[in-house]
Amino acid sequence: MKKNSEDYLFLRTDAITANVSANAADPSQSNVSISYDARLLPIWNLYPPLPLPGQTISRTSTIRIGGI
């Protein structure tokens, strides 16, 4: 995952945090969480009165082990 991030101009590899863990409720699934510390992106300086999202972008997904 971090190797692919080097292909994006504004994406900093050192700001990515990934975590994979077993799903306690269902052992046939895994939880994948990714967060990105976006504090250094230039968007925060474009127009201060603009309402902006939080500076940490986080997403979590549940992946079924073994596919369908």
N, CA and C atoms as an extended XYZ file, in Angstrom:
204
Properties=species:S:1:pos:R:3:atomname:S:1:resname:S:1:resid:I:1 pbc="F F F"
N         0.819       -1.185        0.000 N   MET     1
C         0.000        0.000        0.000 CA  MET     1
C         0.864        1.250        0.000 C   MET     1
N         1.839        1.324        0.864 N   LYS     2
C         2.655        2.530        0.940 CA  LYS     2
C         3.498        2.728       -0.311 C   LYS     2
N         3.839        1.644       -1.017 N   LYS     3
C         4.583        1.789       -2.258 CA  LYS     3
C         3.760        2.553       -3.286 C   LYS     3
N         2.458        2.288       -3.355 N   ASN     4
C         1.597        2.988       -4.300 CA  ASN     4
C         1.431        4.457       -3.948 C   ASN     4
N         1.526        4.808       -2.697 N   SER     5
C         1.330        6.198       -2.290 CA  SER     5
C         2.398        7.123       -2.858 C   SER     5
N         3.544        6.585       -3.205 N   GLU     6
C         4.615        7.411       -3.759 CA  GLU     6
C         4.267        7.952       -5.142 C   GLU     6
N         3.261        7.397       -5.794 N   ASP     7
C         2.853        7.844       -7.119 CA  ASP     7
C         1.952        9.079       -7.080 C   ASP     7
N         1.533        9.521       -5.902 N   TYR     8
C         0.625       10.658       -5.771 CA  TYR     8
C         1.382       11.878       -5.247 C   TYR     8
N         1.203       12.984       -5.917 N   LEU     9
C         1.961       14.200       -5.647 CA  LEU     9
C         1.857       14.680       -4.193 C   LEU     9
N         0.651       14.761       -3.656 N   PHE    10
C         0.473       15.346       -2.323 CA  PHE    10
C         0.381       14.321       -1.197 C   PHE    10
N         0.439       13.055       -1.517 N   LEU    11
C         0.307       12.014       -0.506 CA  LEU    11
C         1.666       11.687        0.105 C   LEU    11
N         1.759       11.826        1.421 N   ARG    12
C         3.010       11.531        2.123 CA  ARG    12
C         2.930       10.134        2.732 C   ARG    12
N         3.861        9.294        2.362 N   THR    13
C         3.892        7.917        2.844 CA  THR    13
C         4.015        7.848        4.367 C   THR    13
N         4.771        8.738        4.957 N   ASP    14
C         4.977        8.704        6.407 CA  ASP    14
C         3.739        9.121        7.199 C   ASP    14
N         2.722        9.651        6.528 N   ALA    15
C         1.507       10.085        7.211 CA  ALA    15
C         0.407        9.023        7.189 C   ALA    15
N         0.678        7.874        6.559 N   ILE    16
C        -0.305        6.795        6.453 CA  ILE    16
C        -0.118        5.797        7.597 C   ILE    16
N        -1.225        5.446        8.225 N   THR    17
C        -1.217        4.408        9.249 CA  THR    17
C        -2.229        3.345        8.846 C   THR    17
N        -1.803        2.108        8.776 N   ALA    18
C        -2.698        0.999        8.409 CA  ALA    18
C        -2.693       -0.035        9.531 C   ALA    18
N        -3.854       -0.628        9.756 N   ASN    19
C        -3.986       -1.648       10.787 CA  ASN    19
C        -4.932       -2.744       10.288 C   ASN    19
N        -4.518       -3.987       10.408 N   VAL    20
C        -5.361       -5.134       10.063 CA  VAL    20
C        -5.508       -5.970       11.323 C   VAL    20
N        -6.762       -6.301       11.661 N   SER    21
C        -7.002       -7.098       12.865 CA  SER    21
C        -8.123       -8.097       12.610 C   SER    21
N        -8.146       -9.148       13.413 N   ALA    22
C        -9.202      -10.146       13.318 CA  ALA    22
C       -10.508       -9.545       13.817 C   ALA    22
N       -11.596       -9.946       13.215 N   ASN    23
C       -12.913       -9.516       13.652 CA  ASN    23
C       -13.360      -10.452       14.773 C   ASN    23
N       -13.483       -9.933       15.981 N   ALA    24
C       -13.825      -10.762       17.140 CA  ALA    24
C       -15.216      -11.380       17.016 C   ALA    24
N       -16.126      -10.707       16.328 N   ALA    25
C       -17.491      -11.212       16.191 CA  ALA    25
C       -17.614      -12.308       15.137 C   ALA    25
N       -16.702      -12.296       14.141 N   ASP    26
C       -16.778      -13.277       13.051 CA  ASP    26
C       -15.372      -13.623       12.591 C   ASP    26
N       -14.869      -14.807       12.944 N   PRO    27
C       -13.492      -15.166       12.599 CA  PRO    27
C       -13.235      -15.321       11.096 C   PRO    27
N       -14.279      -15.309       10.262 N   SER    28
C       -14.073      -15.396        8.819 CA  SER    28
C       -13.869      -14.013        8.196 C   SER    28
N       -13.766      -12.986        9.036 N   GLN    29
C       -13.589      -11.621        8.549 CA  GLN    29
C       -12.421      -10.937        9.247 C   GLN    29
N       -11.846       -9.977        8.550 N   SER    30
C       -10.786       -9.135        9.122 CA  SER    30
C       -11.193       -7.681        9.014 C   SER    30
N       -10.754       -6.875        9.957 N   ASN    31
C       -10.998       -5.438        9.919 CA  ASN    31
C        -9.742       -4.738        9.412 C   ASN    31
N        -9.922       -3.825        8.480 N   VAL    32
C        -8.816       -3.061        7.929 CA  VAL    32
C        -9.105       -1.583        8.182 C   VAL    32
N        -8.175       -0.907        8.845 N   SER    33
C        -8.325        0.521        9.128 CA  SER    33
C        -7.139        1.271        8.543 C   SER    33
N        -7.437        2.390        7.892 N   ILE    34
C        -6.393        3.241        7.329 CA  ILE    34
C        -6.689        4.669        7.742 C   ILE    34
N        -5.668        5.369        8.193 N   SER    35
C        -5.832        6.786        8.504 CA  SER    35
C        -4.685        7.571        7.875 C   SER    35
N        -4.984        8.814        7.558 N   TYR    36
C        -4.007        9.683        6.924 CA  TYR    36
C        -3.989       11.020        7.644 C   TYR    36
N        -2.829       11.432        8.090 N   ASP    37
C        -2.648       12.725        8.741 CA  ASP    37
C        -2.488       13.771        7.638 C   ASP    37
N        -3.556       14.526        7.390 N   ALA    38
C        -3.596       15.462        6.266 CA  ALA    38
C        -3.230       16.897        6.654 C   ALA    38
N        -2.645       17.092        7.817 N   ARG    39
C        -2.336       18.457        8.287 CA  ARG    39
C        -1.437       19.244        7.353 C   ARG    39
N        -0.559       18.566        6.621 N   LEU    40
C         0.386       19.281        5.767 CA  LEU    40
C        -0.095       19.475        4.331 C   LEU    40
N        -1.320       19.065        4.031 N   LEU    41
C        -1.850       19.289        2.687 CA  LEU    41
C        -2.097       20.785        2.469 C   LEU    41
N        -1.880       21.282        1.260 N   PRO    42
C        -2.028       22.719        1.001 CA  PRO    42
C        -3.464       23.224        1.086 C   PRO    42
N        -4.452       22.358        1.086 N   ILE    43
C        -5.848       22.798        1.116 CA  ILE    43
C        -6.172       23.620        2.365 C   ILE    43
N        -5.485       23.376        3.462 N   TRP    44
C        -5.788       24.080        4.712 CA  TRP    44
C        -5.432       25.562        4.633 C   TRP    44
N        -4.624       25.950        3.651 N   ASN    45
C        -4.211       27.351        3.526 CA  ASN    45
C        -4.893       28.080        2.371 C   ASN    45
N        -5.767       27.434        1.638 N   LEU    46
C        -6.362       28.052        0.451 CA  LEU    46
C        -7.309       29.200        0.782 C   LEU    46
N        -8.281       28.936        1.606 N   TYR    47
C        -9.280       29.954        1.930 CA  TYR    47
C        -9.819       29.674        3.328 C   TYR    47
N        -9.253       30.311        4.333 N   PRO    48
C        -9.582       30.006        5.738 CA  PRO    48
C       -11.068       29.991        6.104 C   PRO    48
N       -11.934       30.858        5.550 N   PRO    49
C       -13.349       30.796        5.955 CA  PRO    49
C       -14.098       29.543        5.461 C   PRO    49
N       -13.497       28.818        4.551 N   LEU    50
C       -14.135       27.603        4.024 CA  LEU    50
C       -14.272       26.540        5.112 C   LEU    50
N       -15.436       25.933        5.256 N   PRO    51
C       -15.549       24.828        6.221 CA  PRO    51
C       -14.811       23.602        5.692 C   PRO    51
N       -13.920       23.080        6.473 N   LEU    52
C       -13.105       21.942        6.052 CA  LEU    52
C       -13.319       20.754        6.982 C   LEU    52
N       -13.083       19.545        6.488 N   PRO    53
C       -13.211       18.367        7.351 CA  PRO    53
C       -12.058       18.286        8.344 C   PRO    53
N       -12.087       17.301        9.188 N   GLY    54
C       -10.994       17.087       10.131 CA  GLY    54
C        -9.687       16.805        9.404 C   GLY    54
N        -8.581       17.076       10.046 N   GLN    55
C        -7.279       16.935        9.405 CA  GLN    55
C        -6.751       15.506        9.419 C   GLN    55
N        -7.463       14.593       10.040 N   THR    56
C        -7.128       13.173        9.961 CA  THR    56
C        -8.249       12.473        9.213 C   THR    56
N        -7.903       11.836        8.104 N   ILE    57
C        -8.867       11.106        7.295 CA  ILE    57
C        -8.762        9.636        7.680 C   ILE    57
N        -9.882        9.037        8.100 N   SER    58
C        -9.877        7.638        8.552 CA  SER    58
C       -10.991        6.855        7.882 C   SER    58
N       -10.675        5.632        7.521 N   ARG    59
C       -11.669        4.728        6.949 CA  ARG    59
C       -11.421        3.334        7.504 C   ARG    59
N       -12.505        2.599        7.710 N   THR    60
C       -12.419        1.227        8.198 CA  THR    60
C       -13.334        0.357        7.343 C   THR    60
N       -12.892       -0.836        7.052 N   SER    61
C       -13.673       -1.779        6.268 CA  SER    61
C       -13.497       -3.179        6.837 C   SER    61
N       -14.501       -4.013        6.620 N   THR    62
C       -14.431       -5.412        7.012 CA  THR    62
C       -14.250       -6.234        5.741 C   THR    62
N       -13.245       -7.073        5.726 N   ILE    63
C       -12.910       -7.898        4.571 CA  ILE    63
C       -13.184       -9.359        4.913 C   ILE    63
N       -13.878      -10.013        4.049 N   ARG    64
C       -14.151      -11.442        4.249 CA  ARG    64
C       -12.943      -12.258        3.816 C   ARG    64
N       -12.458      -13.109        4.669 N   ILE    65
C       -11.303      -13.940        4.365 CA  ILE    65
C       -11.700      -15.035        3.379 C   ILE    65
N       -10.962      -15.159        2.301 N   GLY    66
C       -11.240      -16.200        1.317 CA  GLY    66
C       -12.176      -15.762        0.203 C   GLY    66
N       -12.563      -14.516        0.168 N   GLY    67
C       -13.399      -14.018       -0.921 CA  GLY    67
C       -14.870      -14.298       -0.694 C   GLY    67
N       -15.559      -14.641       -1.762 N   ILE    68
C       -17.024      -14.796       -1.724 CA  ILE    68
C       -17.436      -16.030       -0.963 C   ILE    68
